[in-house]
Amino acid sequence: MDYKIMIIEDDPGIAGAIAARAAAWGFLVHCVQDFRNVTAEFAEFSPHLVLLDIALPFYNGYHWCSSLRQISNVPIIFLSSASDNMNIVMAMNMGADDFIAKPFDMEVLISKIQALLRRSYAFAAETTLIEHRGAVLNTSDQTLLKDGKKLELTKNEYRILLVLLRSKGKVVSREKLMEQLWESESFVDENTLTVNVNRLRKKLASVGLDGFITTKFGVGYLVE
């Protein structure tokens, strides 16, 4: 299995050195580019482990650790020169799995990454996250998270949203949606689909996602 590691570190020298060493060990690596929107890059890359600095532009590492913990149990290792007891305790309370003080030995870091991956994924199933407009659909528990608010979706609502998000920017016909819902062993006709889409729209609007689903009259639906 090719494990994916996400590096949330704004010092390009440190991030580059870690990325190069991790890649040499066979890991797939992504260094965050947009420090305003870390969650979106996390959902896009869907890493197995995160390396996270505390001092970052815009929002600190504690903010992002808390945000990631709302949508994922992925292992998180803090890397920081601020290694006093208060910062270590705070990181652990936020949901971190380990804390490594800078400067650190690269081989020690790799060993800790390997150990944490073994413990975390020996028997675990992979979770898929799909992000759009700040909302994250979690395929493992069929929920949608937006600004800390979790929406519970019915089976039909989840399938509709999943199909639309997988086809972002493309119109999905009503016929295709009904086929997808039929596969879930629910009998779906035109009226049932309309009711489900309207109910889903109300749920999305309740967390600030008005207009998330666009209707193309006579054709189908679209998430732009």
C-alpha positions in Angstrom: 0.0 0.0 0.0 1.3 3.5 -1.0 0.8 5.7 2.1 0.1 9.3 1.5 1.6 12.0 3.8 0.5 15.6 3.9 2.9 18.2 5.2 1.4 21.4 6.6 4.6 23.5 7.1 5.2 27.0 5.7 9.0 26.9 5.8 9.8 25.6 2.2 13.2 24.4 3.3 11.9 22.2 6.0 8.8 21.0 4.0 11.0 20.2 1.0 13.6 18.3 3.1 10.8 16.2 4.8 9.1 15.6 1.4 12.3 14.4 -0.2 13.2 12.0 2.6 9.6 10.7 2.8 9.5 10.2 -1.0 12.8 8.3 -0.8 11.1 5.9 1.6 8.3 5.3 -0.9 5.6 7.6 0.6 3.4 9.8 -1.6 3.8 13.3 -0.4 1.8 16.6 -0.7 3.0 19.9 0.8 0.1 22.3 1.5 0.2 25.4 -0.7 -2.9 27.3 0.4 -2.7 28.0 4.1 -6.1 29.7 4.1 -7.8 26.5 2.9 -6.0 23.5 4.4 -9.2 21.4 4.7 -9.9 21.5 1.0 -6.3 20.3 0.1 -6.7 17.6 2.8 -10.0 16.4 1.3 -8.5 16.5 -2.2 -5.3 14.5 -1.3 -7.0 12.3 1.4 -3.7 11.5 3.2 -3.0 8.6 5.6 -1.0 10.9 7.9 -0.5 14.6 8.5 2.7 16.4 9.7 1.6 19.8 11.1 3.5 22.8 12.3 2.1 25.1 15.0 3.1 28.5 13.7 1.4 28.9 10.3 0.1 31.9 8.2 -3.6 32.9 8.8 -4.5 30.1 11.2 -2.2 28.2 13.5 -1.7 24.4 13.7 -4.1 24.0 16.6 -6.9 25.5 14.5 -6.2 23.1 11.6 -5.8 20.1 14.0 -9.3 20.8 15.4 -10.8 21.3 11.9 -9.3 18.0 10.6 -10.5 16.1 13.7 -14.0 17.1 12.9 -13.9 15.2 9.6 -11.2 12.5 10.1 -9.3 10.3 12.5 -6.1 10.5 10.4 -2.9 10.3 12.5 -1.5 13.8 13.1 2.1 14.5 14.2 2.9 18.1 15.3 6.4 19.4 14.4 7.4 22.5 16.3 10.2 24.5 17.8 7.7 25.5 20.5 8.2 22.3 22.4 7.4 23.4 26.0 5.1 21.3 28.0 2.1 23.6 27.5 2.3 23.3 23.7 2.7 19.5 23.8 -0.3 19.1 26.2 -2.4 21.5 24.0 -1.5 19.6 20.9 -2.5 16.2 22.4 -5.7 17.7 23.8 -6.5 18.9 20.3 -6.3 15.3 19.0 -2.6 15.0 17.9 -1.0 11.5 18.0 2.6 12.7 18.5 4.7 15.8 19.0 8.3 16.1 17.6 10.5 19.1 18.6 12.5 21.0 16.0 15.2 20.5 15.1 14.7 16.8 14.7 16.6 13.8 13.2 15.0 12.9 9.9 15.4 9.2 10.4 13.7 9.4 13.8 10.8 11.3 12.1 10.5 8.6 9.4 10.5 5.8 12.1 7.7 7.5 14.0 5.7 7.9 10.8 6.1 4.2 10.0 5.2 3.1 13.5 2.1 5.3 13.6 1.0 4.2 10.1 1.4 0.5 11.2 -0.7 1.1 14.3 -3.4 3.1 12.5 -3.9 1.1 9.3 -3.1 -2.6 10.1 -6.9 -3.3 10.2 -8.5 0.0 9.2 -10.6 0.7 6.1 -9.8 3.7 4.0 -12.2 6.7 4.2 -12.9 8.9 1.3 -13.7 12.6 1.7 -15.1 14.9 -1.1 -14.8 18.6 -0.5 -16.7 21.4 -2.3 -17.4 25.0 -1.2 -16.1 24.3 2.3 -18.4 21.3 2.7 -16.9 17.8 3.2 -18.8 14.7 2.4 -17.6 11.7 4.4 -18.3 8.4 2.6 -17.6 6.2 5.6 -20.5 7.5 7.7 -22.5 9.3 4.9 -22.5 12.7 6.6 -21.7 16.2 5.4 -19.7 18.6 7.5 -19.8 22.4 7.0 -18.4 25.0 9.5 -18.4 22.4 12.3 -22.0 21.4 11.7 -22.6 17.8 10.8 -25.6 16.9 8.6 -27.1 13.4 8.8 -28.2 12.3 5.4 -30.7 9.7 4.4 -29.5 6.9 2.0 -31.1 8.6 -1.0 -29.9 12.1 -0.1 -26.4 10.8 0.3 -26.4 9.0 -3.0 -27.8 12.0 -4.8 -25.1 14.3 -3.3 -22.3 11.7 -4.0 -23.3 11.4 -7.7 -23.4 15.2 -8.1 -20.1 15.8 -6.3 -18.4 13.1 -8.3 -19.6 14.9 -11.5 -18.8 18.5 -10.3 -19.3 21.0 -13.1 -21.3 18.5 -15.2 -25.1 18.2 -15.5 -26.4 14.9 -14.2 -29.6 13.7 -15.8 -32.6 12.8 -13.7 -32.5 9.4 -15.3 -29.0 8.8 -14.1 -29.9 9.8 -10.6 -32.9 7.5 -10.6 -30.7 4.7 -11.8 -28.2 5.3 -8.9 -31.0 5.4 -6.3 -32.6 2.2 -7.8 -29.3 0.5 -7.2 -29.7 1.2 -3.5 -32.9 -1.0 -3.6 -35.3 2.0 -3.2 -38.1 2.3 -5.7 -37.7 5.8 -7.2 -39.9 7.6 -9.6 -39.9 11.2 -10.9 -41.8 12.5 -7.9 -39.7 10.6 -5.3 -36.5 12.1 -6.8 -37.9 15.6 -6.7 -39.0 15.2 -3.1 -35.5 13.9 -2.1 -33.7 16.7 -4.0 -35.9 19.4 -2.3 -35.3 17.8 1.1 -31.6 17.7 0.5 -31.6 21.4 -0.6 -33.3 22.4 2.6 -30.7 20.5 4.7 -27.9 22.2 2.7 -29.4 25.6 3.1 -29.6 25.1 6.9 -25.8 25.1 7.0 -25.4 28.0 4.6 -25.2 26.1 1.4 -28.0 27.9 -0.5 -27.9 27.2 -4.2 -25.5 24.3 -3.8 -27.5 22.2 -6.3 -28.6 23.9 -9.5 -31.5 22.7 -11.6 -31.2 22.6 -15.4 -34.8 22.4 -16.4 -35.7 19.5 -18.6 -32.2 18.1 -18.2 -31.1 17.4 -14.6 -29.1 18.8 -11.7 -25.6 20.3 -11.3 -23.1 21.1 -8.6 -21.0 24.0 -10.0 
